[in-house]
Amino acid sequence: MSSPRAMAEMVVMGIRVFGKALSAAGKQAVANAKYKPDAAVVGSGSSKSGNRLTNDLQLSIDEARLILNVKKDDPMEVIQKNYDHIFKANSPPPPPAADATAATAPRAQARAAKSKAPTNSHYLQSKVYRALERIKAEHAPAEAEGAAAAAGEGAAPGEGAAPGATAPGTGASGGGVA
């Protein structure tokens, strides 16, 4: 076989292999675009509101608990205490007092500033803040349900009404919308 012909066959074979790989990659990309993992969202439950909160805040409830180092059953006071501690730990140090800076030599200040690495992180602060937001968003519906249940315990439906009376718009008088 001649050298130019062998080279041409290798080029054609390479183009075929590349074309098949490109076609397979395109099919996989289309399959990935159509795939929507509804059940794979990590959250406190399989409710749609939990999924919506996770999608809105871009943080699952489990991740938020890990960031704040709290358990599922911990009260909001413990969660807030952990949040305050972690947030303060990642805050920038307060500026030095004016009289303390005048008393120390400028060279000593420069050496201390260079040797001390920054201990604050705006990124970590934002993660901690978002974790607290996520946990509060999860607790808000539960607190609202608890308040509604407490308000509903006062009177049972139908109490205080005359016997045989019906709710407005539901009686036989035709006052309801048909």
LUMVO-609679 format. One record per residue: x, y, z of N, C-alpha, C, O, CB in turn; residue in one letter. Coordinates in steps of 0.2 Angstrom, whole numbers, padded with zeros to 4 digits, always signed. Glycine has a CB too. Layout:
N
XYZXYZXYZXYZXYZA/...
//
This chain:
178
+0004-0006+0000+0000+0000+0000+0004+0006+0000+0010+0006+0003-0005+0000+0006M/+0002+0011-0004+0006+0017-0004+0005+0022+0002+0000+0021+0005+0005+0021-0011S/+0010+0025+0003+0010+0030+0009+0004+0035+0009+0001+0036+0014+0017+0033+0010S/+0003+0038+0003-0002+0043+0003-0009+0040+0004-0013+0043+0007-0002+0047-0003P/-0010+0034+0001-0016+0031+0002-0017+0029+0009-0023+0029+0012-0017+0025-0003R/-0012+0026+0013-0013+0024+0020-0015+0030+0024-0019+0030+0029-0006+0021+0022A/-0012+0036+0023-0013+0042+0026-0020+0044+0025-0023+0046+0030-0008+0047+0025M/-0022+0044+0019-0029+0046+0018-0034+0041+0021-0039+0044+0024-0031+0046+0010A/-0033+0035+0021-0037+0030+0025-0037+0031+0032-0043+0031+0036-0035+0023+0024E/-0032+0033+0035-0031+0035+0043-0035+0041+0044-0039+0041+0049-0024+0035+0045M/-0035+0046+0040-0039+0052+0041-0046+0051+0040-0050+0053+0044-0036+0057+0035V/-0048+0047+0035-0055+0045+0035-0058+0041+0041-0063+0043+0043-0056+0041+0028V/-0054+0036+0043-0056+0032+0049-0056+0037+0055-0061+0036+0059-0051+0027+0050M/-0051+0042+0056-0051+0046+0062-0058+0051+0061-0061+0052+0067-0045+0051+0062G/-0059+0053+0055-0065+0057+0055-0072+0053+0057-0076+0056+0060-0066+0060+0048I/-0072+0047+0055-0078+0042+0056-0078+0042+0064-0084+0042+0067-0077+0036+0053R/-0073+0040+0067-0073+0039+0074-0075+0045+0078-0079+0045+0083-0066+0037+0077V/-0072+0051+0076-0074+0057+0079-0081+0059+0078-0084+0062+0082-0069+0063+0076F/-0084+0057+0072-0091+0059+0070-0095+0054+0075-0100+0057+0077-0092+0057+0063G/-0094+0048+0076-0098+0044+0080-0097+0046+0087-0103+0046+0091-0095+0036+0080K/-0092+0048+0090-0091+0051+0096-0095+0057+0097-0098+0058+0102-0084+0052+0098A/-0095+0061+0092-0098+0068+0093-0106+0066+0093-0110+0070+0096-0097+0072+0087L/-0108+0062+0089-0115+0060+0089-0117+0057+0095-0123+0059+0098-0117+0055+0083S/-0114+0053+0098-0115+0050+0105-0115+0055+0110-0120+0055+0114-0110+0044+0107A/-0111+0060+0110-0111+0065+0115-0117+0070+0114-0120+0072+0119-0104+0069+0114A/-0119+0071+0108-0125+0075+0107-0131+0071+0109-0135+0075+0112-0126+0076+0099G/-0132+0065+0108-0137+0061+0111-0138+0061+0119-0143+0062+0122-0137+0054+0108K/-0132+0061+0122-0131+0061+0129-0133+0068+0132-0136+0068+0137-0124+0059+0131Q/-0131+0073+0128-0133+0080+0130-0140+0081+0130-0143+0084+0134-0129+0085+0126A/-0144+0078+0125-0151+0079+0124-0154+0075+0130-0159+0078+0133-0153+0077+0117V/-0152+0069+0131-0155+0065+0137-0154+0069+0143-0158+0069+0148-0151+0058+0137A/-0148+0072+0144-0147+0075+0151-0151+0082+0151-0153+0083+0157-0139+0078+0151N/-0152+0085+0146-0157+0091+0146-0164+0089+0148-0167+0093+0151-0156+0095+0139A/-0166+0083+0145-0173+0081+0147-0174+0078+0154-0180+0078+0156-0175+0076+0142K/-0169+0076+0157-0169+0073+0164-0170+0078+0169-0167+0083+0170-0163+0069+0165Y/-0176+0077+0173-0177+0082+0179-0178+0078+0185-0183+0074+0186-0184+0086+0177K/-0173+0078+0190-0173+0074+0196-0178+0077+0201-0175+0081+0205-0166+0073+0198P/-0184+0076+0201-0189+0078+0206-0188+0075+0212-0188+0078+0217-0196+0077+0203D/-0187+0068+0212-0186+0065+0219-0179+0065+0222-0178+0063+0227-0188+0058+0218A/-0174+0068+0218-0167+0068+0220-0166+0074+0224-0160+0074+0226-0163+0067+0214A/-0170+0079+0225-0169+0085+0229-0168+0083+0236-0173+0080+0239-0174+0090+0227V/-0163+0085+0239-0162+0083+0246-0166+0089+0250-0165+0095+0249-0155+0083+0248V/-0170+0087+0255-0173+0091+0259-0176+0088+0265-0175+0082+0266-0179+0095+0255G/-0181+0091+0269-0183+0088+0274-0189+0083+0273-0191+0079+0277-0186+0094+0279S/-0192+0084+0267-0197+0079+0265-0198+0080+0258-0194+0083+0254-0204+0081+0269G/-0203+0076+0255-0205+0076+0248-0210+0081+0246-0213+0080+0241-0207+0069+0246S/-0211+0086+0250-0216+0091+0249-0214+0095+0243-0208+0097+0243-0219+0095+0255S/-0218+0098+0239-0216+0103+0234-0214+0109+0237-0209+0112+0234-0222+0104+0230K/-0216+0111+0243-0214+0118+0246-0206+0117+0248-0203+0122+0248-0218+0120+0252S/-0204+0111+0251-0197+0110+0252-0193+0110+0246-0188+0113+0247-0197+0103+0256G/-0195+0107+0241-0192+0108+0234-0191+0115+0232-0186+0117+0230-0195+0103+0229N/-0196+0119+0233-0197+0126+0230-0192+0130+0235-0188+0134+0232-0204+0128+0231R/-0192+0129+0241-0187+0132+0246-0180+0131+0244-0176+0135+0244-0188+0131+0253L/-0179+0124+0243-0172+0122+0241-0170+0125+0234-0164+0128+0234-0171+0114+0240T/-0174+0126+0229-0172+0129+0223-0172+0136+0224-0167+0139+0221-0178+0127+0218N/-0176+0139+0228-0176+0147+0228-0169+0149+0232-0166+0154+0230-0182+0149+0232D/-0168+0145+0237-0162+0147+0241-0155+0144+0240-0150+0145+0242-0163+0146+0249L/-0156+0139+0235-0150+0135+0233-0146+0132+0238-0140+0132+0238-0145+0140+0229Q/-0150+0130+0243-0147+0126+0249-0152+0122+0252-0158+0124+0253-0144+0132+0254L/-0150+0115+0253-0155+0111+0256-0155+0112+0264-0150+0115+0266-0153+0103+0254S/-0160+0109+0267-0161+0110+0274-0155+0106+0277-0153+0108+0283-0168+0107+0276I/-0153+0100+0275-0148+0096+0278-0141+0100+0277-0137+0100+0282-0147+0089+0274D/-0140+0103+0272-0134+0107+0271-0134+0113+0276-0129+0114+0279-0133+0110+0264E/-0140+0116+0277-0140+0122+0281-0139+0119+0289-0135+0123+0292-0147+0125+0281A/-0141+0114+0290-0140+0111+0297-0133+0109+0298-0130+0110+0303-0144+0105+0298R/-0129+0106+0293-0122+0105+0293-0118+0111+0294-0113+0111+0298-0120+0101+0287L/-0120+0117+0290-0116+0123+0291-0117+0126+0298-0112+0128+0300-0119+0128+0286I/-0122+0126+0301-0123+0129+0307-0122+0124+0313-0123+0126+0319-0130+0131+0308L/-0120+0117+0311-0119+0112+0316-0125+0111+0321-0124+0112+0327-0112+0114+0320N/-0131+0110+0319-0136+0109+0323-0140+0103+0321-0139+0100+0315-0141+0115+0323V/-0144+0100+0325-0148+0094+0324-0155+0096+0321-0157+0102+0322-0148+0089+0330K/-0158+0091+0319-0165+0092+0316-0170+0095+0322-0174+0099+0320-0168+0086+0313K/-0169+0092+0328-0174+0094+0333-0172+0100+0337-0175+0101+0342-0175+0088+0338D/-0166+0103+0336-0164+0109+0340-0169+0114+0339-0171+0116+0334-0157+0111+0338D/-0170+0118+0345-0174+0124+0345-0171+0130+0341-0165+0130+0340-0177+0126+0352P/-0175+0135+0339-0172+0141+0336-0167+0144+0340-0163+0148+0337-0178+0145+0334M/-0168+0144+0347-0163+0148+0351-0156+0145+0350-0151+0148+0350-0165+0147+0358E/-0155+0138+0350-0149+0135+0349-0146+0136+0342-0140+0138+0341-0149+0127+0350V/-0150+0136+0337-0148+0138+0330-0146+0145+0330-0141+0146+0326-0154+0137+0325I/-0149+0150+0333-0147+0157+0333-0141+0158+0336-0137+0162+0334-0153+0161+0336Q/-0140+0154+0342-0134+0154+0346-0128+0152+0341-0122+0155+0341-0134+0150+0352K/-0129+0146+0338-0123+0144+0333-0122+0149+0328-0116+0150+0326-0125+0137+0331N/-0127+0151+0325-0126+0156+0320-0122+0162+0322-0118+0164+0319-0133+0159+0317Y/-0124+0165+0328-0121+0171+0330-0113+0169+0331-0109+0173+0330-0124+0173+0337D/-0112+0164+0334-0105+0162+0335-0101+0161+0329-0095+0164+0328-0104+0155+0339H/-0103+0157+0324-0100+0156+0318-0099+0163+0314-0094+0164+0311-0103+0151+0314I/-0104+0167+0314-0104+0173+0310-0099+0178+0313-0095+0181+0310-0111+0177+0310F/-0099+0178+0320-0094+0183+0323-0087+0180+0322-0082+0184+0322-0095+0183+0331K/-0086+0173+0322-0079+0170+0321-0077+0172+0314-0070+0172+0313-0080+0163+0322A/-0081+0173+0309-0079+0175+0302-0079+0182+0301-0078+0184+0295-0083+0171+0297N/-0081+0187+0306-0081+0194+0305-0074+0197+0305-0070+0194+0308-0086+0197+0310S/-0073+0202+0302-0067+0206+0302-0066+0208+0309-0070+0210+0313-0066+0212+0297P/-0059+0209+0311-0058+0211+0318-0060+0218+0319-0059+0222+0314-0050+0210+0320P/-0062+0221+0325-0063+0228+0325-0057+0232+0324-0051+0230+0326-0066+0229+0332P/-0058+0238+0322-0052+0242+0321-0049+0244+0328-0052+0244+0333-0054+0249+0318P/-0042+0244+0328-0038+0246+0335-0040+0252+0337-0042+0257+0334-0031+0245+0334P/-0040+0253+0344-0041+0259+0347-0036+0264+0345-0030+0263+0344-0042+0258+0355A/-0038+0271+0345-0033+0276+0343-0027+0277+0348-0022+0278+0346-0037+0283+0343A/-0029+0276+0355-0023+0277+0359-0018+0271+0359-0012+0272+0361-0026+0278+0366D/-0021+0265+0358-0016+0259+0357-0012+0260+0351-0006+0257+0352-0021+0253+0357A/-0014+0262+0346-0010+0263+0340-0004+0268+0341+0001+0267+0338-0014+0265+0334T/-0006+0273+0344-0001+0279+0346+0005+0276+0350+0010+0278+0350-0004+0285+0348A/+0003+0272+0355+0008+0269+0360+0013+0264+0356+0019+0264+0359+0005+0266+0365A/+0011+0261+0351+0016+0256+0348+0019+0259+0343+0017+0263+0339+0012+0249+0346T/+0025+0256+0341+0029+0258+0336+0026+0256+0329+0023+0251+0329+0037+0256+0337A/+0027+0260+0324+0025+0258+0317+0028+0252+0315+0024+0248+0311+0026+0264+0313P/+0034+0251+0316+0037+0245+0314+0034+0239+0317+0033+0234+0313+0045+0245+0315R/+0033+0239+0323+0030+0233+0326+0023+0232+0324+0021+0226+0323+0030+0234+0334A/+0019+0237+0322+0013+0236+0319+0013+0233+0312+0009+0228+0311+0009+0243+0319Q/+0018+0235+0308+0019+0232+0302+0020+0225+0302+0018+0221+0298+0024+0236+0298A/+0025+0223+0307+0027+0216+0307+0021+0212+0310+0020+0206+0307+0033+0215+0312R/+0017+0214+0314+0011+0211+0317+0006+0210+0312+0003+0205+0311+0008+0214+0323A/+0005+0215+0308+0000+0215+0302+0002+0210+0297-0002+0206+0294-0001+0222+0299A/+0008+0209+0295+0011+0205+0290+0011+0197+0293+0009+0193+0289+0018+0206+0288K/+0012+0196+0299+0012+0190+0301+0006+0187+0303+0005+0181+0303+0017+0189+0308S/+0001+0191+0304-0006+0188+0306-0010+0188+0299-0012+0193+0296-0009+0193+0311K/-0012+0182+0298-0016+0181+0292-0024+0183+0293-0026+0182+0299-0016+0173+0290A/-0027+0185+0288-0034+0187+0290-0038+0181+0292-0038+0176+0289-0037+0191+0284P/-0042+0182+0297-0047+0177+0300-0054+0178+0298-0058+0174+0300-0046+0176+0307T/-0055+0183+0294-0062+0184+0292-0064+0182+0285-0059+0181+0280-0064+0191+0292N/-0070+0180+0284-0072+0177+0277-0079+0179+0275-0084+0177+0278-0071+0169+0277S/-0079+0184+0271-0086+0186+0268-0090+0180+0265-0096+0180+0266-0085+0192+0263H/-0086+0176+0262-0090+0170+0259-0093+0166+0264-0099+0164+0263-0085+0166+0254Y/-0089+0164+0269-0092+0160+0275-0097+0163+0278-0102+0160+0280-0086+0158+0280L/-0097+0170+0279-0102+0173+0282-0109+0173+0278-0114+0172+0281-0100+0181+0283Q/-0108+0174+0272-0114+0173+0267-0117+0166+0268-0123+0165+0267-0112+0175+0260S/-0113+0161+0268-0115+0154+0268-0119+0153+0275-0124+0150+0275-0109+0149+0268K/-0116+0156+0280-0119+0155+0287-0126+0159+0287-0131+0156+0290-0115+0158+0292V/-0126+0165+0284-0132+0168+0284-0138+0165+0279-0143+0164+0281-0131+0175+0281Y/-0136+0162+0274-0140+0158+0269-0143+0152+0273-0149+0150+0272-0137+0157+0263R/-0139+0149+0277-0141+0143+0281-0146+0145+0286-0151+0141+0287-0135+0140+0284A/-0145+0150+0289-0150+0153+0294-0157+0154+0291-0162+0153+0293-0147+0159+0298L/-0156+0158+0285-0162+0159+0281-0166+0153+0279-0172+0153+0280-0160+0163+0275E/-0162+0148+0277-0165+0142+0275-0169+0138+0280-0175+0136+0280-0160+0137+0272R/-0166+0138+0286-0169+0135+0292-0175+0139+0294-0180+0136+0296-0164+0134+0298I/-0174+0146+0294-0180+0150+0296-0186+0149+0291-0192+0149+0293-0178+0157+0296K/-0184+0148+0285-0190+0147+0280-0193+0140+0281-0199+0140+0279-0187+0147+0273A/-0189+0135+0283-0192+0129+0284-0196+0129+0291-0202+0126+0291-0186+0124+0285E/-0194+0133+0296-0198+0133+0302-0204+0138+0301-0209+0137+0305-0194+0136+0307H/-0204+0143+0297-0210+0147+0296-0217+0144+0295-0222+0145+0298-0209+0152+0291A/-0217+0139+0290-0224+0136+0289-0226+0132+0295-0232+0131+0296-0223+0131+0283P/-0221+0128+0298-0223+0124+0304-0225+0129+0310-0230+0127+0313-0216+0120+0307A/-0222+0135+0311-0225+0139+0316-0232+0142+0314-0236+0143+0319-0220+0145+0317E/-0233+0143+0308-0239+0146+0306-0245+0141+0307-0250+0142+0309-0239+0148+0298A/-0243+0134+0305-0248+0129+0306-0249+0128+0314-0255+0127+0316-0245+0122+0304E/-0244+0129+0318-0245+0128+0325-0249+0134+0328-0254+0133+0332-0238+0128+0329G/-0249+0140+0325-0253+0146+0327-0260+0145+0325-0264+0147+0329-0250+0152+0325A/-0261+0142+0319-0268+0141+0317-0271+0136+0321-0277+0136+0322-0267+0139+0309A/-0268+0131+0323-0271+0125+0327-0272+0128+0333-0278+0126+0336-0266+0119+0327A/-0268+0132+0336-0270+0135+0343-0276+0140+0343-0280+0140+0347-0263+0139+0346A/-0276+0144+0337-0282+0148+0336-0288+0144+0335-0294+0146+0337-0281+0153+0331A/-0288+0139+0332-0294+0135+0330-0296+0131+0336-0302+0128+0336-0292+0130+0325G/-0292+0130+0341-0295+0126+0347-0300+0130+0351-0303+0126+0355-0289+0124+0352E/-0301+0136+0350-0305+0140+0354-0313+0138+0353-0316+0137+0358-0305+0147+0353G/-0315+0137+0347-0322+0135+0346-0322+0130+0340-0318+0131+0335-0326+0141+0344A/-0326+0125+0341-0327+0120+0336-0332+0123+0331-0336+0127+0332-0330+0113+0339A/-0331+0120+0325-0335+0122+0320-0343+0121+0321-0344+0115+0323-0334+0119+0313P/-0347+0126+0320-0354+0125+0321-0356+0126+0328-0362+0126+0329-0356+0118+0320G/-0352+0128+0333-0354+0129+0340-0357+0136+0340-0355+0141+0336-0348+0129+0345E/-0362+0137+0344-0365+0144+0345-0371+0145+0339-0374+0150+0340-0360+0149+0344G/-0371+0141+0334-0376+0142+0329-0383+0138+0331-0383+0134+0335-0374+0139+0322A/-0388+0141+0329-0395+0138+0330-0395+0131+0327-0392+0129+0322-0400+0142+0328A/-0399+0126+0331-0399+0119+0328-0403+0119+0321-0408+0123+0320-0403+0115+0333P/-0400+0116+0317-0403+0115+0310-0401+0121+0305-0403+0121+0300-0410+0115+0310G/-0397+0126+0308-0395+0132+0304-0389+0130+0300-0385+0125+0301-0393+0138+0308A/-0388+0133+0294-0383+0131+0289-0379+0137+0288-0381+0143+0290-0386+0129+0282T/-0373+0136+0286-0368+0142+0284-0371+0146+0279-0375+0143+0274-0361+0139+0282A/-0369+0153+0279-0372+0157+0274-0370+0155+0267-0364+0153+0266-0370+0164+0275P/-0375+0155+0262-0373+0153+0255-0374+0146+0254-0373+0143+0248-0366+0155+0253G/-0375+0141+0259-0375+0134+0258-0382+0131+0259-0383+0126+0258-0370+0131+0262T/-0387+0136+0261-0393+0133+0263-0398+0132+0257-0396+0133+0251-0397+0138+0268G/-0404+0130+0258-0409+0129+0253-0412+0135+0251-0416+0135+0246-0414+0124+0255A/-0411+0141+0253-0414+0147+0251-0412+0149+0245-0415+0154+0242-0413+0152+0257S/-0407+0147+0242-0405+0149+0235-0400+0154+0235-0399+0158+0230-0410+0150+0231G/-0397+0156+0241-0393+0162+0242-0386+0160+0239-0382+0165+0238-0392+0164+0249G/-0384+0154+0238-0378+0152+0235-0377+0153+0228-0382+0154+0224-0376+0145+0237G/-0371+0153+0226-0369+0154+0218-0370+0147+0215-0367+0142+0217-0362+0157+0217V/-0374+0147+0210-0375+0140+0207-0371+0140+0201-0371+0134+0197-0383+0140+0205A/
//
